[in-house]
Amino acid sequence: MARAMGARARLAAAFETSYGSPPPSGYTRLPFGPPLSLSAEQPLLDSELLGAGRDPLAPIRDAVTVGGQINVPMDLEGFGFWLKAALGAPVTTGSEPFTHTFASGSWELPSLALELANPEVPQFALYAGCVVDSLSWTMQRAGNLLVAVSLVAQGEMVATASQIGSPAAFDVRRAGHFQGAILRNGTPLANVAEAEITYANTLDRIETIRGDGLIDGADPGLASLRGRIRARFADTALIDQALAGEACDLQVSYAMAGGRGLTFTAHRVFLPRPRREIAGPQGVQMDFDWQAARQADGGPMFTAVLVNDREGY
C-alpha cells in the first residue's frame, strides 16, 4: 500500500476567469515549503437531544470550511503569482528583464485554482475560488526565507487522477535572507536585528445558505500593512520619529543577479513609542510595532516591484 510523502507532493496553480470555476488547463507548477495546511474541514456537532439515555445519539456534520496556509519561497518567477493574487494584476513595463509593479488598494482580487497532488495514494485535490487573505514573512540574518500565504477557498474536489492537464514548470531562483536590505527614507536602516512584515486583505467570507454548502465568495475588506522592527539601541532616529508622530518611507528589497529582484515599499509608515527594557548585560533592543497608511495624496499604501524574465502574469 502506497503512503503519501510530502517529498512527492506537487502544487499547481492557475487564475480563474470567474470565481469558483477552475480552468481545465493553463496551470503552472509552484514550489512550496512545509508546512502546508490548505484543506477542507468539516467538524461534527454533538447531539443535544435528550431522552435516549446517558449515551449520546449520533453527531451531525457542520458546515464545510476550506482554506489554510502555504509557505512559499520568495522566488523570481513563482512569487509573482502570489503577488497578483494578493494585490491584483500588475502593470508590466520594459523588455527582458520585465518590471511588474503591484499596488495595494484594488477592490477586486483575482481567484486561483490550486491542485495539490499526492500521486502515490493517488489523490488529487483541486481547490476552487482560492483568494489570498494575507502575506507574511520575517527578515533575519540567516536561514531559509519563506513567505506564509493565508488562503480562503470556496471548495475542494478530490479525484484519483489529475484534473488540470500538464502544468508548466520553471527554474526556481529564490531569494535568501542575506540578499535582503531595509531602507528608511532612502537610507539604509542600521542596527536592525529582525523585521516582520504582514500584508492582509481582511477577507469577508460570504457565507450564504446554499444546497452545496459552499461560500459565495471572499470579498476584500480594509487592507492592512503592519510589522515589527527589532533594533539595537544605538541612536534615537526611530524614537525621534515616533515621538514626533511623523511618517517615513520604509523599503524592503532583495537584490539578485542581472538587475533582477524584488522591492517592497510601504510609503507611509508610522511608529509607536516603544518600551525600552534592559533584560541583562547584553545589548539593549527595542521593538517598534509599525503600521502603514495610504499616502497623503491618495496613492497606494503598499507597492511591490518584481523584476524578472517573465513577460506577464
Backbone hydrogen bonds, N-H to C=O, Kabsch-Sander energy under -0.5 kcal/mol:
donor,donor_aa,acceptor,acceptor_aa,energy
8,R,5,M,-1.3
9,A,5,M,-0.6
9,A,6,G,-0.8
10,R,117,A,-1.7
12,A,115,E,-1.8
13,A,28,T,-2.4
14,A,113,A,-1.7
16,E,111,S,-2.7
21,S,18,S,-1.9
28,T,13,A,-2.4
29,R,168,A,-3.4
30,L,11,L,-2.5
33,G,71,N,-3.8
37,S,69,Q,-3.0
38,L,69,Q,-0.6
39,S,67,G,-2.2
41,E,65,T,-2.6
45,L,60,I,-3.5
60,I,45,L,-1.7
62,D,43,P,-2.7
65,T,41,E,-3.0
67,G,39,S,-2.1
68,G,151,L,-1.9
70,I,149,V,-2.5
71,N,33,G,-0.8
71,N,35,P,-0.6
72,V,70,I,-0.6
72,V,147,V,-2.7
74,M,145,L,-0.7
75,D,73,P,-1.5
76,L,173,R,-2.3
79,F,75,D,-0.7
80,G,77,E,-1.2
81,F,78,G,-1.4
82,W,78,G,-0.8
83,L,79,F,-2.2
84,K,80,G,-2.3
85,A,81,F,-2.1
86,A,82,W,-2.0
87,L,83,L,-2.6
88,G,84,K,-2.2
91,V,101,T,-2.2
92,T,90,P,-0.6
93,T,99,T,-2.3
98,F,308,N,-3.1
99,T,93,T,-2.4
100,H,98,F,-0.6
100,H,306,L,-3.0
101,T,91,V,-2.4
101,T,99,T,-0.6
102,F,100,H,-0.6
102,F,304,A,-3.3
104,S,302,F,-2.6
112,L,130,C,-2.9
113,A,14,A,-3.0
114,L,127,Y,-2.3
115,E,12,A,-2.4
116,L,114,L,-0.5
116,L,125,A,-2.8
117,A,10,R,-2.9
117,A,115,E,-0.6
118,N,123,Q,-3.1
121,V,118,N,-1.6
123,Q,118,N,-1.8
124,F,159,A,-2.7
125,A,116,L,-2.5
126,L,124,F,-0.6
126,L,157,M,-3.2
127,Y,114,L,-3.8
127,Y,125,A,-0.6
128,A,126,L,-0.6
128,A,155,G,-1.8
130,C,112,L,-2.9
131,V,129,G,-0.6
131,V,152,V,-2.8
133,D,150,S,-3.2
134,S,150,S,-1.2
135,L,199,Y,-2.6
136,S,148,A,-1.6
137,W,197,I,-2.2
139,M,195,A,-3.7
146,L,144,N,-0.7
147,V,72,V,-3.3
148,A,136,S,-3.1
149,V,70,I,-3.0
149,V,147,V,-0.6
150,S,134,S,-2.3
150,S,148,A,-0.6
151,L,68,G,-3.2
152,V,131,V,-2.4
153,A,66,V,-2.1
154,Q,128,A,-2.5
155,G,128,A,-1.3
157,M,126,L,-2.6
159,A,124,F,-1.9
168,A,27,Y,-2.8
173,R,171,D,-0.5
174,R,172,V,-0.5
175,A,74,M,-2.7
177,H,143,G,-0.8
179,Q,176,G,-1.5
180,G,177,H,-1.9
181,A,253,S,-1.9
183,L,251,Q,-2.9
184,R,187,T,-3.2
185,N,183,L,-0.5
185,N,249,D,-3.1
187,T,184,R,-1.6
189,L,182,I,-2.8
190,A,188,P,-0.7
193,A,191,N,-0.6
193,A,230,R,-3.0
194,E,230,R,-1.4
195,A,139,M,-2.0
196,E,228,R,-2.6
197,I,137,W,-2.5
198,T,226,R,-2.7
199,Y,135,L,-2.8
200,A,224,S,-2.8
201,N,133,D,-3.6
202,T,133,D,-0.7
204,D,219,D,-2.8
205,R,203,L,-0.6
206,I,217,G,-2.8
207,E,205,R,-1.2
208,T,206,I,-1.3
210,R,208,T,-0.7
213,G,210,R,-0.7
215,I,154,Q,-0.5
216,D,206,I,-2.9
217,G,206,I,-0.5
219,D,204,D,-2.1
221,G,201,N,-2.1
224,S,200,A,-2.2
226,R,198,T,-2.4
227,G,290,W,-1.9
228,R,196,E,-1.5
229,I,288,F,-2.1
230,R,194,E,-3.1
230,R,228,R,-0.5
231,A,229,I,-0.7
231,A,286,M,-2.5
232,R,191,N,-3.2
233,F,284,V,-3.0
234,A,232,R,-1.4
240,D,236,T,-3.1
241,Q,237,A,-1.7
242,A,238,L,-2.3
243,L,239,I,-2.7
244,A,240,D,-1.8
245,G,241,Q,-1.0
245,G,242,A,-0.6
246,E,241,Q,-1.5
248,C,269,V,-1.8
250,L,248,C,-0.5
250,L,266,A,-2.7
251,Q,183,L,-3.0
251,Q,249,D,-0.5
252,V,264,F,-3.1
253,S,181,A,-2.3
254,Y,262,L,-3.0
255,A,179,Q,-1.3
256,M,260,R,-2.7
259,G,256,M,-0.8
260,R,257,A,-1.3
261,G,307,V,-1.8
262,L,254,Y,-2.0
263,T,305,V,-2.2
264,F,252,V,-3.7
265,T,303,T,-2.8
266,A,250,L,-3.1
267,H,265,T,-0.7
267,H,301,M,-1.7
269,V,248,C,-3.1
270,F,291,Q,-2.9
271,L,246,E,-0.5
277,E,275,R,-0.6
277,E,285,Q,-0.6
279,A,277,E,-0.8
286,M,231,A,-2.4
288,F,229,I,-2.7
289,D,287,D,-0.6
290,W,288,F,-1.4
291,Q,270,F,-1.8
292,A,225,L,-2.6
293,A,268,R,-1.9
295,Q,299,G,-1.7
298,G,295,Q,-2.1
303,T,265,T,-2.0
304,A,102,F,-2.4
305,V,263,T,-3.0
306,L,100,H,-2.8
306,L,304,A,-0.5
307,V,261,G,-2.7
307,V,305,V,-0.5
308,N,98,F,-2.0
308,N,306,L,-0.6
